[in-house]
Amino acid sequence: MLVNCVAYEGGRKVADIPVDEIGSWVRRPECFVWVALKDPGPGEIAQMEHQFKLHELAVEDARKGHQRPKLEEYGDTLFAVLHNLEIRDGDLHVAEIDLFVGPNFVLSIRQGTEQGFAGVRARTEREPELLRHGSGFVFYALIDAVVDRYFPVLDALEVELEELEGRIFSGTSPRANLEALYGLKQKLMRVKHAVDPLAEAVGKLHGGRVPLACHSTQEYFRDVDDHLKRIAQGLEALRDMVTTAMSVNLAMISLSDNEVTKRLAAWGALVAVPTLIAGIYGMNFATMPELHWTFGYPMALAVMAGIDFYLFHRLRRAGWL
């Protein structure tokens, strides 16, 4: 679906243009065209391939989707893949953003997400002095918007970890806690898979041989790189905390098992004493102490009860019961 198709000149919007006129506007030296698509069909992508003269391999990647974040050069055109992250109903949702950037055009394709770039377009149009940098500045603004969306996701995962840490000591099922912690660790890995390759790609846009479209915006991409480093550091800290929480949870499980073992041993001791006495007097020997004594039976019961009472009192004081 076509969201926007706009031509800009001198940092200002010139007109909304039809798709079949994109080629003629792109050939104008002082203009650039910014097109946004959402969940496009094969026909729409083929139309953009024809209008912008896109490389067939990049188009194939955009058509298939499910690519890892990356940055590739095809002549004077850049092809970038980004992952858009958002939390929906407690789950981490990952969508793909494909960007084609040439000297005179920007084509953004978002798949599987309702989060668009209307705010980015409005902000850039309010800053014509920056928009004069052309497609390179729009490329920066789009990447910056995607990276900024990572911070709320990181905050949400941190809050989730704090809640799970509270549950560890609240008597909640240790198995359920362990499953939740492992699920959180998987979410952090998915965020890491979005951040690390993107940081590597952005590093190419402000250092070394910088692509032609980004020559005038290197400082902006350095700022994005700083944001990605902060996110990467936050991810590592959260992963360490999750690992620690899992270790603590396993320790709590071991402590719980030890408590059960201690209680079973204590009750076993209380049962063993009367069993021992009853077993001795049940051996049916002809000559045994107090065998024919009138008070032998109540005395045996009293001894059993007395020893058990003493053991129960001592075990209770020791915390085993």
N, C-alpha and C positions, 0 to 999 in steps of 0.2 A: 504494500500500500504506500502510495506517495504521500508524504507528510508535508514537505516544503520543497520548492524549487525556485531559488531566488538568485538574482544577479546583483553583484556589488561593484561599485566603481569609486575610487578615491576614498574608500572607507565608509561609504554610505550605500544604503539599499537603493537600487535603481528600479527594479521591477520584479514581480512574480512572473516567471516565464514558463511557457509550455515545454514539455519534455522534448518535443521534436525540434526545438530551437536551441537546445543546449550547445550543440556543436558550434553554431555560429557565434554564440556569446563567448565560449571558451577561447575561440581564436582571436578575440579582441585583446590586445596587449595590456590594457589598463584595467581589465575586468577579471573577476573570478566568480564562479558559480558554486553555490552551496546547495546540495540536494540531500534530503533526508528521507530514508525509506524505513518502513516498519514491516517485518515479516513479509518480504516481497516474494512473489512467485517467480518461477523460472523465466517467464516472459519479461517481467520488469527488469530483472537482472541482465538479461540479454540486451534489452533496450539501452540500459546504462553502459554496458560493455561497448555497444556500437557508438553511442554519443561521445563517450570519454576516451575511446580507443584503449580500453583496459587490457592488461595482459591476461591471456586465457588461463594460466595457472592460478593467478590470484583470484580470478572470477570463479574458477572451480572450487577453490577453498571457501569462498564466500557462499557459494551455492550449497555445498555440503554441510558447512558448519562444523561444530564440535572440534574446533581447533584450539591449540594451546596459545596463550598470549605470545605474540611475536611481532617483529618488524622486518619487512622484506622490501628490497628495492628492485624495481623493474624499470630500468632506464631512469627517466626523471620523475617517475611515479612511485610513491610509497604505498605499501599495503600493510596495515596494522590490524592486529586482532587483540581485543581487550575483553576481559570478563567483567560484567556488571554484577555486583553482589548486592543482595537485599535480604532482609529477614522477613519472612511471611509466616505468621502463626507459629513462631518459634523455630521454624525451619530455615536453613540457609538455601536461598535460591540463586543459582548461577545462570546468567544469560550471556549471550555473545554479542559483541559490538565489532563490526568490521568497518574500517576506515580506508578509503582510497584518497590519496592526497597528491595532487599534481601542482605545477606552478600556477595554474589558473582555475583550479577546482578543488572541491572537497565533497566526497560522497560518503555519507554515514548510513550504515545498515544495521539496525538493531533487531535481534531475533529473540523472542521468548520473554520480553519484558515490556511492561507498560511505562516504565520510567524513560521519558524522552529527554530531549535537549532543548525544549522551548525556552527554558530559563537561560541557557547558555547563549542561544541566538539573541534573546532580548538584551542580555548584558553586553554582548559584543557590539550590537547595533547602537547601544548608548555610548560606546567608546570609539568613535570614528578614527581618532588619532592612532589607536592600536589596531583597528581593523584595516588600516592602510597597509599593514604588514602583509595582508593578503591571506592566502590559504595556510601559511605557516602558523599564523596566530590562531586561526580557527582550529587547526589541528591541536595546538597547545590547549586551547580552551576546552575542547572535547575530552582530551586525556585528563586534564586537571579536574573536570567535573566527575569523571569516572573514579579517579583516585580519591576525591573528597568523599565519595559515597562509601569508601572503605572504613572511614573513621567511625561512623555510627554503628556499622556492623561489628567492629572491634569492641566498641563500648558495650553493645548488647551481649557479646560473648563473655566479656568480663563480668557483667552483671549475672549472667547465667552461672558462671563459675562461683561467684560469691554465694549464690543461693545453694548450689550443690555442696559447697564447703559447710554451710550451716546445717544442711541435712545430715552430714556425716555424723555429727554429734547429737542429733535430735532423736535417735532411735528408729529412724527410717530404715527400711530393708537395705542391708549392705550390698546385696546383689543388685538391687534397683539403682543404688547410688553408683556402683561400678559401671553398670550399663550406660547410665547417663553421662558419666565422666568420659567413657570411651566414645560416646556419640559426640560430645563436645570436642574431643581431640580430633575426630574425623572432620568436624567443621573447620577447625583451625588449619588442618592440612589442606582443605579445599581453598581456604583463603590464601594460604602460602603458595599454592599452585597458581593462583591468580597474580600474586604480588611479585614473586621472585623473577619469573620470565619478563614481566613488564618492566621491572627495574633494570634488567639487563638491556632491554630494548631502548628505554628512555636514555640510558647512559650513552648510547650512540648518537643522540640528538644534540648533545651539548659539549661533547669532547671528541677529539680526533677528527676524522673526516666526516663532517656534518653534511647531510643531504641538502641539495640545493634549496628545497622548499623551506628549510628550517634555518637558513643562514642568519636571518635577522631576529630570530627568536630563541637563540641559544640560552640566554639568561633565564627565560621563562621555563624552559625544560629543566634547567638546573634546579629551579624551585620545586618542580614536580618530583625530581629525583630525591630531593631532601625529604619530601613528604613520604615517599615510598620507603626510604630508609627508616623513618620514624615508625611507620606501620610494621616494617619487618622486625624492628627491635621490640615493639609491643607484642607481636606474634610470638617471638622467642620467649619473652617473659611469661606470657600466658601458657605456652606449652610446658615450660618448666613448672609452673604452678599446678597445672593439671596433672603432670607426672607425680608431683609431690602429693597432691590430693589423693591420687590413686594409691600411692604407697601408704598414706595414712589410713585410707579406707580398708586396705588389706590388713594393716596392723589391727584395726578395730575388729575385723572379722576373726583374726587370730586370738585377740583378747576375749571375744565372745565365746569362741570355741574353748578356750582355757577355762572360762567361768563354768561352762556346761560340764566340762570334764571334772572340775573340782567338785561341783555339786553331786555328780554321779558317784564320784569316789567317796564323798562324805556319806551319802545315803547307803552306799555299799557297805561302809564300815558299820553303820548302825544296824544293818540287817545281818552282818557277819557274826556279831557277838551272840545274839540269841540262837542263831543257827549253830554256832560252835557248841554252846552249852547243851542245846537240845540234841545235837548229834552225839555228844559224849554219853548222855543219859539214855540214848536210844540204841546203844550197842549190845544190849541184852546179855551182859555178863552176869554170872550168878552172884558174885560178890562185888558190890560197889558201895562206896560211902553213902550213907543216908538213903540206901535203896528201900529200906522198910520203915523209914522214919515217917511219922504221921505228917509232919510239916515240911517234908522234903520237896513236894511239888510246889506249894506256894513260895517256899524259900527260893527255888530255882527261878520262878517267875519274877520274884522280887530282885534277885541278883541281875537277871536280864534287864529289867526295867531300870535298875539303878545305874548299871554300866552305860546303857543307852542314853539315859538322862545326862550323865556326866559327859559323855562324848558329844551329845547334841549341844550342850552348853559350851564346851571348848571349841567345837567347830563353828558355832555361831559367832563366838568372839573372834575367831580367826578370819571370819568373812567367807567361809566356805558354804554356809547355808543362809 
